[in-house]
């Protein structure tokens, strides 16, 4: 940054497109872009701003820039800091003032409430909308442009355009980020730790650690009760009915598994992973390579498995094994 007596000049890297242009198909359609990676990079930028006590206040797809390197890797950068506000020293909020509040359709509801103190949560709200916009290929949780801001102020939203294997994890994250109550929204660091952004390897490690953690617990223990609570929709009644016949037969050979127990599904995943090399070749081909194919075999059949386990195991977030999976502010 440079300045003269009249202006300050902020130089940014030359970028190829905005996130808006990419999603709308106007630019960069020739690139294979990992959209979750782009979202995570954007959130890393927001996390950095918040760590400095800076609130952006105008986050939207047009203000996320995409840059390509010589290796064709695409990176995301946050831009347009004209409405940024530095939080007062030692304070986590400032008073909303008259004037420009941001861009209509991306402004958090508390910005329109009298005597509201503005926090970093306004950026989390906007980024929740941006994440939905990317993952739904151009949708907005609060509807079409003409009704959008009114719906935001009324708390009227829909996440039905989220589809695919990640729909449950994405729905959980976005739903929390756009909460009408700003105090219920996650921090930027909590967003970055969310299971939506985990690799298949990290998901595999998590499932294994959970299974190890509850292996010796009684069915009446708090952690098992938490895990099994609401699990029926995850395992679709009896998870054994939704796996391949060859795996089902293999599981029967060595021990008994209860099809109505989520704990037993995780145990089966862990045990077959441990003995993967010993499995018949045809079963290994069905399960896929560890970790990507193997994890996908189960999460594609039980798409709510990851986020349900993630939510219910948060009660263990301060235990040494699970600290790595949850934000320090959880």
C-alpha positions in Angstrom: 0.0 0.0 0.0 1.2 3.5 -0.8 -0.4 6.9 0.0 -0.1 10.6 -0.8 -1.7 13.5 1.0 -5.0 12.8 -0.6 -5.4 9.1 -1.2 -4.2 5.7 -0.1 -3.4 3.2 -2.9 -3.9 -0.5 -2.4 -2.4 -2.8 -5.0 -3.8 -6.3 -5.6 -2.6 -9.2 -7.7 -4.0 -9.4 -11.3 -6.8 -11.9 -11.2 -8.6 -13.9 -13.9 -12.1 -13.6 -12.7 -14.5 -13.0 -9.8 -16.2 -15.9 -8.1 -19.5 -14.5 -9.6 -18.1 -14.7 -13.1 -16.9 -18.3 -12.5 -20.2 -19.5 -11.1 -22.3 -17.8 -13.8 -20.1 -19.5 -16.5 -18.8 -16.3 -17.8 -15.1 -17.0 -17.2 -12.7 -19.9 -16.3 -15.0 -22.6 -17.5 -11.9 -24.4 -18.9 -10.4 -24.9 -15.5 -11.1 -27.8 -13.2 -11.8 -25.9 -9.9 -12.2 -27.5 -6.5 -15.0 -25.4 -5.3 -14.7 -26.4 -1.6 -11.0 -25.5 -1.8 -11.9 -22.0 -3.2 -14.4 -21.6 -0.4 -11.9 -22.6 2.3 -9.3 -20.2 0.9 -11.9 -17.4 1.0 -12.7 -18.3 4.6 -8.9 -18.3 5.4 -8.8 -14.7 4.2 -11.8 -13.7 6.3 -10.3 -15.5 9.3 -7.1 -13.5 8.9 -9.0 -10.2 8.7 -11.0 -11.2 11.9 -7.8 -12.1 13.7 -6.7 -8.5 13.1 -10.0 -7.2 14.4 -11.2 -6.1 10.9 -14.8 -6.6 9.7 -15.1 -6.6 5.9 -18.8 -5.8 5.7 -19.3 -6.2 2.0 -18.7 -9.9 1.2 -20.3 -11.2 -2.0 -19.3 -13.3 -5.0 -18.1 -10.3 -6.9 -15.6 -9.5 -4.1 -13.9 -12.9 -4.2 -11.3 -12.9 -6.9 -9.8 -16.0 -8.6 -6.2 -16.1 -9.7 -4.5 -18.8 -11.8 -0.8 -19.6 -11.4 1.6 -21.0 -13.9 0.7 -24.5 -12.6 -3.0 -23.8 -13.4 -3.8 -23.9 -9.7 -6.6 -21.5 -8.8 -6.5 -19.4 -5.7 -9.1 -17.2 -4.1 -8.5 -13.7 -2.8 -10.7 -11.3 -0.9 -11.1 -7.8 -2.4 -12.8 -4.5 -2.1 -12.0 -3.3 1.4 -13.9 0.0 1.1 -16.4 -0.7 3.8 -14.0 -2.5 6.2 -14.1 -1.4 9.8 -11.5 -1.9 12.5 -13.0 -3.1 15.8 -12.1 -0.8 18.7 -9.2 -2.1 20.8 -10.4 -4.5 23.4 -13.9 -4.6 21.9 -15.6 -7.3 19.8 -18.2 -5.0 18.3 -19.0 -1.4 17.1 -22.2 0.5 16.6 -23.9 0.3 13.2 -24.0 3.7 11.6 -26.1 5.2 8.9 -24.9 5.2 5.3 -23.8 2.3 3.2 -24.3 -1.0 5.0 -23.0 -3.3 2.2 -24.6 -4.8 -0.9 -28.4 -5.5 -0.7 -29.1 -9.2 -0.6 -25.8 -10.0 1.3 -26.4 -7.9 4.4 -26.9 -9.6 7.8 -30.3 -8.9 9.4 -28.8 -7.2 12.5 -27.5 -4.4 10.3 -31.1 -3.1 10.1 -31.9 -3.4 13.8 -31.8 -0.3 16.0 -28.9 0.0 18.5 -27.4 -3.2 17.2 -23.7 -3.6 17.8 -21.9 -5.0 14.7 -19.5 -7.9 15.0 -17.5 -10.2 12.8 -20.7 -12.3 12.6 -21.9 -10.1 9.7 -19.1 -11.5 7.5 -20.0 -15.0 8.5 -23.6 -14.4 7.5 -22.5 -13.1 4.1 -20.1 -16.0 3.5 -22.8 -18.5 4.4 -24.8 -17.0 1.5 -21.7 -17.1 -0.7 -21.0 -20.8 0.1 -24.6 -21.7 -0.8 -24.3 -19.6 -4.0 -21.2 -21.6 -5.1 -22.5 -25.1 -4.1 -25.9 -24.6 -5.5 -24.5 -23.2 -8.8 -25.8 -19.7 -8.5 -28.7 -20.0 -5.9 -29.2 -17.9 -2.9 -30.7 -19.1 0.4 -33.0 -16.1 0.6 -34.4 -16.3 -2.8 -34.5 -14.1 -5.9 -32.9 -10.6 -5.9 -36.1 -8.6 -5.5 -37.2 -10.4 -2.4 -33.8 -11.3 -1.0 -33.2 -8.5 1.5 -36.8 -8.7 2.8 -36.4 -12.4 3.3 -33.1 -11.9 5.1 -34.8 -9.5 7.6 -37.7 -12.0 8.0 -35.3 -15.0 8.4 -37.1 -16.7 5.5 -34.7 -19.0 3.7 -34.4 -22.4 1.9 -31.4 -24.7 1.3 -33.2 -27.1 -0.9 -30.9 -26.5 -3.9 -28.0 -28.3 -2.2 -27.6 -31.7 -3.7 -25.0 -34.5 -4.0 -22.9 -36.3 -1.4 -22.0 -33.1 0.5 -25.5 -31.8 0.8 -26.0 -32.6 4.5 -22.6 -31.3 5.6 -23.1 -28.1 3.5 -26.6 -27.7 4.8 -25.4 -27.9 8.4 -22.7 -25.4 7.9 -24.7 -22.8 5.9 -27.7 -23.1 8.2 -25.4 -22.2 11.2 -23.7 -19.4 9.3 -26.9 -17.6 8.3 -28.6 -17.9 11.6 -30.8 -15.0 12.4 -29.2 -14.8 15.8 -25.7 -13.5 15.2 -24.5 -15.0 18.5 -25.3 -18.5 17.2 -23.1 -18.2 14.1 -19.7 -20.0 14.1 -16.5 -18.0 14.0 -14.3 -18.1 10.8 -12.0 -20.5 12.6 -14.9 -22.8 13.4 -16.1 -22.7 9.7 -12.6 -23.7 8.6 -12.6 -26.7 10.9 -16.0 -27.8 9.7 -16.2 -31.4 8.2 -17.4 -30.0 4.9 -13.8 -29.2 4.1 -12.2 -32.5 5.2 -10.3 -34.7 2.8 -11.3 -38.3 2.5 -8.2 -39.2 4.5 -9.2 -37.0 7.3 -12.8 -38.4 7.2 -11.4 -41.9 7.4 -9.2 -41.0 10.4 -12.2 -39.3 12.1 -14.5 -42.3 11.7 -11.8 -44.6 13.0 -11.1 -42.4 16.0 -14.8 -42.3 16.9 -15.1 -46.1 16.6 -12.0 -46.5 18.8 -13.4 -44.0 21.3 -16.7 -45.8 21.8 -15.6 -49.4 21.4 -15.6 -50.1 25.2 -18.4 -47.8 26.1 -21.7 -49.3 27.3 -24.9 -48.6 25.3 -26.0 -46.4 28.2 -22.9 -44.1 28.2 -23.5 -40.5 27.3 -21.3 -40.6 24.2 -23.0 -43.7 22.7 -26.4 -42.3 23.5 -25.5 -39.0 21.8 -24.2 -40.8 18.7 -27.3 -43.1 18.4 -29.7 -40.2 19.0 -31.4 -39.4 15.7 -29.2 -42.0 13.9 -32.1 -43.8 12.3 -32.3 -41.4 9.4 -28.6 -41.7 8.9 -28.5 -45.5 8.6 -31.9 -45.6 6.9 -33.4 -48.1 9.3 -30.9 -51.0 8.9 -27.6 -50.1 7.4 -26.9 -53.7 6.3 -29.7 -53.3 3.7 -27.8 -50.6 2.0 -24.4 -52.1 1.5 -23.3 -54.6 -1.2 -24.1 -58.3 -0.8 -20.4 -59.3 -0.8 -19.6 -57.0 2.0 -22.7 -58.1 3.9 -21.6 -61.7 3.6 -18.0 -60.9 4.6 -19.2 -59.1 7.8 -21.3 -62.1 8.8 -18.2 -64.4 8.7 -16.3 -62.8 11.7 -18.7 -61.1 14.1 -22.3 -60.0 14.7 -23.2 -56.5 13.7 -26.5 -54.8 14.6 -28.0 -53.1 11.6 -29.9 -50.6 13.6 -26.7 -49.3 15.4 -24.6 -46.5 14.1 -21.8 -47.6 16.4 -21.8 -51.0 14.6 -21.6 -49.3 11.2 -18.6 -47.3 12.3 -17.1 -50.5 13.8 -17.6 -52.4 10.5 -15.9 -49.5 8.6 -13.0 -49.5 11.0 -12.6 -53.3 11.0 -12.7 -53.8 7.2 -10.2 -50.9 6.9 -7.8 -52.6 9.3 -8.1 -55.9 7.4 -8.3 -54.4 3.9 -5.3 -56.3 2.6 -6.9 -59.6 3.6 -10.1 -59.0 1.8 -11.0 -60.8 -1.4 -10.0 -58.9 -4.5 -13.5 -58.6 -5.8 -14.6 -57.0 -2.4 -11.6 -54.6 -2.5 -12.6 -53.6 -6.0 -16.2 -52.9 -4.7 -15.0 -50.9 -1.7 -12.5 -48.9 -3.7 -9.0 -47.8 -2.7 -8.3 -46.4 0.7 -9.0 -43.7 1.6 -10.9 -42.0 -1.2 -12.8 -44.9 -2.7 -13.3 -46.6 0.6 -14.8 -43.6 2.4 -17.0 -42.7 -0.6 -18.4 -46.3 -0.6 -20.0 -45.5 2.7 -20.7 -41.8 2.6 -22.4 -42.2 -0.8 -24.8 -44.7 0.8 -25.1 -42.8 4.0 -24.7 -39.1 3.1 -25.7 -37.8 6.6 -23.1 -40.1 8.3 -20.2 -37.6 8.5 -22.1 -34.5 9.7 -24.2 -36.5 12.2 -21.1 -38.1 13.7 -19.3 -34.7 13.7 -22.2 -33.0 15.5 -22.8 -35.7 18.1 -19.1 -36.2 18.9 -18.6 -32.5 19.6 -19.1 -33.3 23.3 -15.6 -34.9 23.1 -14.0 -31.9 21.4 -11.7 -31.2 24.3 -10.3 -34.8 24.4 -6.8 -35.0 23.0 -7.7 -37.2 20.1 -10.6 -35.0 18.9 -9.0 -31.5 19.5 -7.6 -31.6 15.9 -11.1 -32.0 14.4 -12.8 -29.1 16.2 -12.0 -25.4 16.4 -10.4 -24.2 19.7 -13.4 -21.9 20.1 -15.9 -24.9 19.9 
